[in-house]
Structures are given as C-alpha cells and as structure tokens.
C-alpha cells in the first residue's frame, strides 16, 4: 500500500508541478524538488521511450491519438507523465493535456488512447490535426 501511495504522490506532483519552490528568475514556476526526485533513481527524461501515433480529428472525441511508452529497462518498472500539444486542423492551438501511463513493466510497451476536446466550426477542415509530445517525466514504480 505504501508503494501505491508513493507512486500516487509522484504522479500528483508531476501533474500539478507542485513543489513549493516558487518561481525562478525568469518568472516560471519551478519544480526542482520533483525534478531531483525523478532523476536521482536513474529515471527522469523518458522522451525516447514515448511516442504518438494516429493523430486525427475524431467526431465526438476531438483530436485523438495513441500514446505509447516502451520501457527499455530490464529490471525497473517505470511510470510516465506526458504533456501533449494538440493543433486543430485549422491551425488553432489547443490547450496542452497531461496523460499518464502507469507501471509499465520492464521490456514492455503500454499504449493508451488519448484525446483533447475540439469541435470544428461549420465548414472548417477536419483533416490535418497535429499532436506533439511537449514533455515527458519518467519515474520508477
């Protein structure tokens, strides 16, 4: 149970960016404590582990894609928090969305369908949506 609580705490910190660190000199909110915790155990940036496919407008879902994480470790289980940027077919930016793939076992690939809300205006294009990985945080557990 304590492992689940610890992982849940990590995911909450990763999703909210909460660390009590305030902001740096550029005015951006900092999360150095969460970043340090994520990297001290050999995890951290899992950008190479994560991919997106099948990005398209899907009626009643919005802009949808398949998010996949391939855990390259032979021994460690990883969880991934991924921020995805979506662009509508008409070029309008949609608010970035955070998604989690939890407990990806060593040597395995887990996938999940994701979506961002979008309703095209009458006559607007529905082809040409774009999905891009903006940030990946990989943690153990």
PyMOL commands that place a pseudoatom at each C-alpha (Angstrom):
pseudoatom trace, name=CA, resn=UNK, resi=1, chain=A, elem=C, hetatm=0, pos=[0.000, 0.000, 0.000]
pseudoatom trace, name=CA, resn=UNK, resi=2, chain=A, elem=C, hetatm=0, pos=[2.836, 2.426, 0.761]
pseudoatom trace, name=CA, resn=UNK, resi=3, chain=A, elem=C, hetatm=0, pos=[4.236, 1.845, -2.753]
pseudoatom trace, name=CA, resn=UNK, resi=4, chain=A, elem=C, hetatm=0, pos=[0.886, 2.809, -4.269]
pseudoatom trace, name=CA, resn=UNK, resi=5, chain=A, elem=C, hetatm=0, pos=[0.738, 5.901, -2.074]
pseudoatom trace, name=CA, resn=UNK, resi=6, chain=A, elem=C, hetatm=0, pos=[4.279, 6.884, -3.044]
pseudoatom trace, name=CA, resn=UNK, resi=7, chain=A, elem=C, hetatm=0, pos=[3.550, 6.477, -6.761]
pseudoatom trace, name=CA, resn=UNK, resi=8, chain=A, elem=C, hetatm=0, pos=[0.276, 8.378, -6.420]
pseudoatom trace, name=CA, resn=UNK, resi=9, chain=A, elem=C, hetatm=0, pos=[2.166, 11.191, -4.712]
pseudoatom trace, name=CA, resn=UNK, resi=10, chain=A, elem=C, hetatm=0, pos=[4.736, 11.275, -7.520]
pseudoatom trace, name=CA, resn=UNK, resi=11, chain=A, elem=C, hetatm=0, pos=[2.015, 11.428, -10.176]
pseudoatom trace, name=CA, resn=UNK, resi=12, chain=A, elem=C, hetatm=0, pos=[0.215, 14.235, -8.345]
pseudoatom trace, name=CA, resn=UNK, resi=13, chain=A, elem=C, hetatm=0, pos=[3.451, 16.219, -8.060]
pseudoatom trace, name=CA, resn=UNK, resi=14, chain=A, elem=C, hetatm=0, pos=[4.304, 15.565, -11.700]
pseudoatom trace, name=CA, resn=UNK, resi=15, chain=A, elem=C, hetatm=0, pos=[0.838, 16.554, -12.914]
pseudoatom trace, name=CA, resn=UNK, resi=16, chain=A, elem=C, hetatm=0, pos=[0.471, 19.685, -10.824]
pseudoatom trace, name=CA, resn=UNK, resi=17, chain=A, elem=C, hetatm=0, pos=[4.083, 20.782, -10.774]
pseudoatom trace, name=CA, resn=UNK, resi=18, chain=A, elem=C, hetatm=0, pos=[3.639, 21.418, -7.057]
pseudoatom trace, name=CA, resn=UNK, resi=19, chain=A, elem=C, hetatm=0, pos=[6.862, 21.593, -5.127]
pseudoatom trace, name=CA, resn=UNK, resi=20, chain=A, elem=C, hetatm=0, pos=[6.649, 24.746, -3.066]
pseudoatom trace, name=CA, resn=UNK, resi=21, chain=A, elem=C, hetatm=0, pos=[9.672, 26.104, -4.930]
pseudoatom trace, name=CA, resn=UNK, resi=22, chain=A, elem=C, hetatm=0, pos=[8.016, 29.267, -6.224]
pseudoatom trace, name=CA, resn=UNK, resi=23, chain=A, elem=C, hetatm=0, pos=[9.460, 30.710, -9.393]
pseudoatom trace, name=CA, resn=UNK, resi=24, chain=A, elem=C, hetatm=0, pos=[12.896, 31.180, -10.884]
pseudoatom trace, name=CA, resn=UNK, resi=25, chain=A, elem=C, hetatm=0, pos=[14.396, 34.445, -12.118]
pseudoatom trace, name=CA, resn=UNK, resi=26, chain=A, elem=C, hetatm=0, pos=[12.580, 34.101, -15.453]
pseudoatom trace, name=CA, resn=UNK, resi=27, chain=A, elem=C, hetatm=0, pos=[9.231, 34.105, -13.655]
pseudoatom trace, name=CA, resn=UNK, resi=28, chain=A, elem=C, hetatm=0, pos=[8.472, 30.482, -14.488]
pseudoatom trace, name=CA, resn=UNK, resi=29, chain=A, elem=C, hetatm=0, pos=[7.229, 28.196, -11.742]
pseudoatom trace, name=CA, resn=UNK, resi=30, chain=A, elem=C, hetatm=0, pos=[9.954, 25.841, -10.606]
pseudoatom trace, name=CA, resn=UNK, resi=31, chain=A, elem=C, hetatm=0, pos=[9.718, 22.209, -9.684]
pseudoatom trace, name=CA, resn=UNK, resi=32, chain=A, elem=C, hetatm=0, pos=[13.326, 21.439, -8.812]
pseudoatom trace, name=CA, resn=UNK, resi=33, chain=A, elem=C, hetatm=0, pos=[12.423, 19.146, -5.914]
pseudoatom trace, name=CA, resn=UNK, resi=34, chain=A, elem=C, hetatm=0, pos=[10.222, 16.989, -8.163]
pseudoatom trace, name=CA, resn=UNK, resi=35, chain=A, elem=C, hetatm=0, pos=[12.875, 17.009, -10.894]
pseudoatom trace, name=CA, resn=UNK, resi=36, chain=A, elem=C, hetatm=0, pos=[15.580, 15.985, -8.432]
pseudoatom trace, name=CA, resn=UNK, resi=37, chain=A, elem=C, hetatm=0, pos=[13.417, 13.171, -7.080]
pseudoatom trace, name=CA, resn=UNK, resi=38, chain=A, elem=C, hetatm=0, pos=[12.679, 11.965, -10.595]
pseudoatom trace, name=CA, resn=UNK, resi=39, chain=A, elem=C, hetatm=0, pos=[16.317, 11.835, -11.657]
pseudoatom trace, name=CA, resn=UNK, resi=40, chain=A, elem=C, hetatm=0, pos=[18.135, 10.525, -8.588]
pseudoatom trace, name=CA, resn=UNK, resi=41, chain=A, elem=C, hetatm=0, pos=[16.948, 6.965, -9.160]
pseudoatom trace, name=CA, resn=UNK, resi=42, chain=A, elem=C, hetatm=0, pos=[18.170, 6.699, -12.778]
pseudoatom trace, name=CA, resn=UNK, resi=43, chain=A, elem=C, hetatm=0, pos=[14.835, 7.705, -14.255]
pseudoatom trace, name=CA, resn=UNK, resi=44, chain=A, elem=C, hetatm=0, pos=[13.831, 11.218, -15.355]
pseudoatom trace, name=CA, resn=UNK, resi=45, chain=A, elem=C, hetatm=0, pos=[13.603, 12.153, -19.004]
pseudoatom trace, name=CA, resn=UNK, resi=46, chain=A, elem=C, hetatm=0, pos=[11.905, 9.315, -20.844]
pseudoatom trace, name=CA, resn=UNK, resi=47, chain=A, elem=C, hetatm=0, pos=[11.438, 11.218, -24.106]
pseudoatom trace, name=CA, resn=UNK, resi=48, chain=A, elem=C, hetatm=0, pos=[12.972, 8.414, -26.176]
pseudoatom trace, name=CA, resn=UNK, resi=49, chain=A, elem=C, hetatm=0, pos=[10.612, 5.881, -24.547]
pseudoatom trace, name=CA, resn=UNK, resi=50, chain=A, elem=C, hetatm=0, pos=[7.375, 7.639, -25.582]
pseudoatom trace, name=CA, resn=UNK, resi=51, chain=A, elem=C, hetatm=0, pos=[5.674, 8.036, -28.971]
pseudoatom trace, name=CA, resn=UNK, resi=52, chain=A, elem=C, hetatm=0, pos=[2.407, 9.230, -30.516]
pseudoatom trace, name=CA, resn=UNK, resi=53, chain=A, elem=C, hetatm=0, pos=[0.591, 7.742, -33.491]
pseudoatom trace, name=CA, resn=UNK, resi=54, chain=A, elem=C, hetatm=0, pos=[-2.733, 8.002, -35.316]
pseudoatom trace, name=CA, resn=UNK, resi=55, chain=A, elem=C, hetatm=0, pos=[-3.243, 11.709, -34.587]
pseudoatom trace, name=CA, resn=UNK, resi=56, chain=A, elem=C, hetatm=0, pos=[-6.511, 12.847, -36.181]
pseudoatom trace, name=CA, resn=UNK, resi=57, chain=A, elem=C, hetatm=0, pos=[-9.805, 14.602, -35.570]
pseudoatom trace, name=CA, resn=UNK, resi=58, chain=A, elem=C, hetatm=0, pos=[-12.393, 12.086, -34.387]
pseudoatom trace, name=CA, resn=UNK, resi=59, chain=A, elem=C, hetatm=0, pos=[-16.021, 13.170, -34.216]
pseudoatom trace, name=CA, resn=UNK, resi=60, chain=A, elem=C, hetatm=0, pos=[-17.354, 13.407, -30.635]
pseudoatom trace, name=CA, resn=UNK, resi=61, chain=A, elem=C, hetatm=0, pos=[-13.837, 12.872, -29.200]
pseudoatom trace, name=CA, resn=UNK, resi=62, chain=A, elem=C, hetatm=0, pos=[-11.866, 15.830, -30.520]
pseudoatom trace, name=CA, resn=UNK, resi=63, chain=A, elem=C, hetatm=0, pos=[-8.235, 15.468, -31.558]
pseudoatom trace, name=CA, resn=UNK, resi=64, chain=A, elem=C, hetatm=0, pos=[-7.304, 11.887, -30.712]
pseudoatom trace, name=CA, resn=UNK, resi=65, chain=A, elem=C, hetatm=0, pos=[-4.081, 9.864, -30.809]
pseudoatom trace, name=CA, resn=UNK, resi=66, chain=A, elem=C, hetatm=0, pos=[-2.476, 6.738, -29.417]
pseudoatom trace, name=CA, resn=UNK, resi=67, chain=A, elem=C, hetatm=0, pos=[0.183, 7.338, -26.741]
pseudoatom trace, name=CA, resn=UNK, resi=68, chain=A, elem=C, hetatm=0, pos=[2.737, 4.547, -26.240]
pseudoatom trace, name=CA, resn=UNK, resi=69, chain=A, elem=C, hetatm=0, pos=[5.591, 4.076, -23.780]
pseudoatom trace, name=CA, resn=UNK, resi=70, chain=A, elem=C, hetatm=0, pos=[8.251, 1.400, -24.258]
pseudoatom trace, name=CA, resn=UNK, resi=71, chain=A, elem=C, hetatm=0, pos=[10.162, 0.655, -21.051]
pseudoatom trace, name=CA, resn=UNK, resi=72, chain=A, elem=C, hetatm=0, pos=[13.775, -0.090, -22.072]
pseudoatom trace, name=CA, resn=UNK, resi=73, chain=A, elem=C, hetatm=0, pos=[14.820, -1.307, -18.644]
pseudoatom trace, name=CA, resn=UNK, resi=74, chain=A, elem=C, hetatm=0, pos=[15.486, -4.983, -17.997]
pseudoatom trace, name=CA, resn=UNK, resi=75, chain=A, elem=C, hetatm=0, pos=[14.595, -4.677, -14.297]
pseudoatom trace, name=CA, resn=UNK, resi=76, chain=A, elem=C, hetatm=0, pos=[12.781, -1.426, -13.368]
pseudoatom trace, name=CA, resn=UNK, resi=77, chain=A, elem=C, hetatm=0, pos=[9.085, -0.636, -13.716]
pseudoatom trace, name=CA, resn=UNK, resi=78, chain=A, elem=C, hetatm=0, pos=[8.502, 2.947, -14.907]
pseudoatom trace, name=CA, resn=UNK, resi=79, chain=A, elem=C, hetatm=0, pos=[5.561, 5.325, -14.906]
pseudoatom trace, name=CA, resn=UNK, resi=80, chain=A, elem=C, hetatm=0, pos=[5.371, 8.139, -17.450]
pseudoatom trace, name=CA, resn=UNK, resi=81, chain=A, elem=C, hetatm=0, pos=[3.649, 11.518, -17.286]
pseudoatom trace, name=CA, resn=UNK, resi=82, chain=A, elem=C, hetatm=0, pos=[3.431, 13.046, -20.741]
pseudoatom trace, name=CA, resn=UNK, resi=83, chain=A, elem=C, hetatm=0, pos=[2.353, 16.542, -21.808]
pseudoatom trace, name=CA, resn=UNK, resi=84, chain=A, elem=C, hetatm=0, pos=[0.951, 16.553, -25.343]
pseudoatom trace, name=CA, resn=UNK, resi=85, chain=A, elem=C, hetatm=0, pos=[0.375, 19.645, -27.511]
pseudoatom trace, name=CA, resn=UNK, resi=86, chain=A, elem=C, hetatm=0, pos=[-2.510, 19.435, -29.960]
pseudoatom trace, name=CA, resn=UNK, resi=87, chain=A, elem=C, hetatm=0, pos=[-3.126, 21.573, -33.039]
pseudoatom trace, name=CA, resn=UNK, resi=88, chain=A, elem=C, hetatm=0, pos=[-6.536, 21.587, -34.714]
pseudoatom trace, name=CA, resn=UNK, resi=89, chain=A, elem=C, hetatm=0, pos=[-6.792, 21.016, -38.478]
pseudoatom trace, name=CA, resn=UNK, resi=90, chain=A, elem=C, hetatm=0, pos=[-7.368, 24.765, -38.969]
pseudoatom trace, name=CA, resn=UNK, resi=91, chain=A, elem=C, hetatm=0, pos=[-4.069, 25.529, -37.155]
pseudoatom trace, name=CA, resn=UNK, resi=92, chain=A, elem=C, hetatm=0, pos=[-5.625, 26.570, -33.841]
pseudoatom trace, name=CA, resn=UNK, resi=93, chain=A, elem=C, hetatm=0, pos=[-3.570, 25.536, -30.804]
pseudoatom trace, name=CA, resn=UNK, resi=94, chain=A, elem=C, hetatm=0, pos=[-5.488, 23.505, -28.222]
pseudoatom trace, name=CA, resn=UNK, resi=95, chain=A, elem=C, hetatm=0, pos=[-4.502, 23.623, -24.546]
pseudoatom trace, name=CA, resn=UNK, resi=96, chain=A, elem=C, hetatm=0, pos=[-1.790, 21.028, -23.810]
pseudoatom trace, name=CA, resn=UNK, resi=97, chain=A, elem=C, hetatm=0, pos=[-3.040, 17.941, -21.981]
pseudoatom trace, name=CA, resn=UNK, resi=98, chain=A, elem=C, hetatm=0, pos=[-1.254, 15.725, -19.429]
pseudoatom trace, name=CA, resn=UNK, resi=99, chain=A, elem=C, hetatm=0, pos=[-1.581, 11.942, -19.606]
pseudoatom trace, name=CA, resn=UNK, resi=100, chain=A, elem=C, hetatm=0, pos=[-0.091, 9.135, -17.519]
pseudoatom trace, name=CA, resn=UNK, resi=101, chain=A, elem=C, hetatm=0, pos=[0.995, 5.623, -18.385]
pseudoatom trace, name=CA, resn=UNK, resi=102, chain=A, elem=C, hetatm=0, pos=[1.499, 3.955, -15.016]
pseudoatom trace, name=CA, resn=UNK, resi=103, chain=A, elem=C, hetatm=0, pos=[3.523, 0.888, -14.051]
pseudoatom trace, name=CA, resn=UNK, resi=104, chain=A, elem=C, hetatm=0, pos=[4.999, -0.002, -17.450]
pseudoatom trace, name=CA, resn=UNK, resi=105, chain=A, elem=C, hetatm=0, pos=[6.853, -3.231, -16.729]
pseudoatom trace, name=CA, resn=UNK, resi=106, chain=A, elem=C, hetatm=0, pos=[10.451, -3.879, -17.849]
pseudoatom trace, name=CA, resn=UNK, resi=107, chain=A, elem=C, hetatm=0, pos=[10.785, -4.551, -21.580]
pseudoatom trace, name=CA, resn=UNK, resi=108, chain=A, elem=C, hetatm=0, pos=[7.067, -3.921, -22.210]
pseudoatom trace, name=CA, resn=UNK, resi=109, chain=A, elem=C, hetatm=0, pos=[5.164, -1.346, -24.234]
pseudoatom trace, name=CA, resn=UNK, resi=110, chain=A, elem=C, hetatm=0, pos=[1.889, 0.083, -22.924]
pseudoatom trace, name=CA, resn=UNK, resi=111, chain=A, elem=C, hetatm=0, pos=[-0.464, 2.203, -25.028]
pseudoatom trace, name=CA, resn=UNK, resi=112, chain=A, elem=C, hetatm=0, pos=[-3.474, 4.346, -24.282]
pseudoatom trace, name=CA, resn=UNK, resi=113, chain=A, elem=C, hetatm=0, pos=[-5.891, 6.295, -26.488]
pseudoatom trace, name=CA, resn=UNK, resi=114, chain=A, elem=C, hetatm=0, pos=[-5.835, 9.992, -25.642]
pseudoatom trace, name=CA, resn=UNK, resi=115, chain=A, elem=C, hetatm=0, pos=[-7.891, 12.980, -26.790]
pseudoatom trace, name=CA, resn=UNK, resi=116, chain=A, elem=C, hetatm=0, pos=[-8.187, 16.736, -26.435]
pseudoatom trace, name=CA, resn=UNK, resi=117, chain=A, elem=C, hetatm=0, pos=[-11.593, 18.384, -26.742]
pseudoatom trace, name=CA, resn=UNK, resi=118, chain=A, elem=C, hetatm=0, pos=[-12.188, 20.037, -30.113]
pseudoatom trace, name=CA, resn=UNK, resi=119, chain=A, elem=C, hetatm=0, pos=[-15.305, 20.821, -32.130]
pseudoatom trace, name=CA, resn=UNK, resi=120, chain=A, elem=C, hetatm=0, pos=[-14.730, 22.280, -35.596]
pseudoatom trace, name=CA, resn=UNK, resi=121, chain=A, elem=C, hetatm=0, pos=[-16.860, 25.173, -36.749]
pseudoatom trace, name=CA, resn=UNK, resi=122, chain=A, elem=C, hetatm=0, pos=[-19.181, 24.535, -39.677]
pseudoatom trace, name=CA, resn=UNK, resi=123, chain=A, elem=C, hetatm=0, pos=[-17.154, 24.241, -42.866]
pseudoatom trace, name=CA, resn=UNK, resi=124, chain=A, elem=C, hetatm=0, pos=[-13.795, 24.073, -41.053]
pseudoatom trace, name=CA, resn=UNK, resi=125, chain=A, elem=C, hetatm=0, pos=[-11.315, 21.397, -42.157]
pseudoatom trace, name=CA, resn=UNK, resi=126, chain=A, elem=C, hetatm=0, pos=[-11.230, 18.120, -40.239]
pseudoatom trace, name=CA, resn=UNK, resi=127, chain=A, elem=C, hetatm=0, pos=[-8.024, 16.690, -41.705]
pseudoatom trace, name=CA, resn=UNK, resi=128, chain=A, elem=C, hetatm=0, pos=[-4.513, 17.744, -40.744]
pseudoatom trace, name=CA, resn=UNK, resi=129, chain=A, elem=C, hetatm=0, pos=[-4.616, 17.690, -36.913]
pseudoatom trace, name=CA, resn=UNK, resi=130, chain=A, elem=C, hetatm=0, pos=[-1.203, 17.607, -35.219]
pseudoatom trace, name=CA, resn=UNK, resi=131, chain=A, elem=C, hetatm=0, pos=[-0.098, 16.015, -31.955]
pseudoatom trace, name=CA, resn=UNK, resi=132, chain=A, elem=C, hetatm=0, pos=[3.318, 16.614, -30.406]
pseudoatom trace, name=CA, resn=UNK, resi=133, chain=A, elem=C, hetatm=0, pos=[4.998, 15.419, -27.236]
pseudoatom trace, name=CA, resn=UNK, resi=134, chain=A, elem=C, hetatm=0, pos=[5.985, 18.520, -25.267]
pseudoatom trace, name=CA, resn=UNK, resi=135, chain=A, elem=C, hetatm=0, pos=[7.334, 16.975, -22.055]
pseudoatom trace, name=CA, resn=UNK, resi=136, chain=A, elem=C, hetatm=0, pos=[7.958, 13.533, -20.551]
pseudoatom trace, name=CA, resn=UNK, resi=137, chain=A, elem=C, hetatm=0, pos=[8.668, 12.714, -16.919]
pseudoatom trace, name=CA, resn=UNK, resi=138, chain=A, elem=C, hetatm=0, pos=[9.648, 9.132, -16.177]
pseudoatom trace, name=CA, resn=UNK, resi=139, chain=A, elem=C, hetatm=0, pos=[9.680, 7.830, -12.623]
pseudoatom trace, name=CA, resn=UNK, resi=140, chain=A, elem=C, hetatm=0, pos=[10.200, 4.435, -11.058]
pseudoatom trace, name=CA, resn=UNK, resi=141, chain=A, elem=C, hetatm=0, pos=[7.266, 2.463, -9.797]
for i in range(1, 141): cmd.bond("trace and resi %d" % i, "trace and resi %d" % (i + 1))
show_as sticks, trace
zoom trace
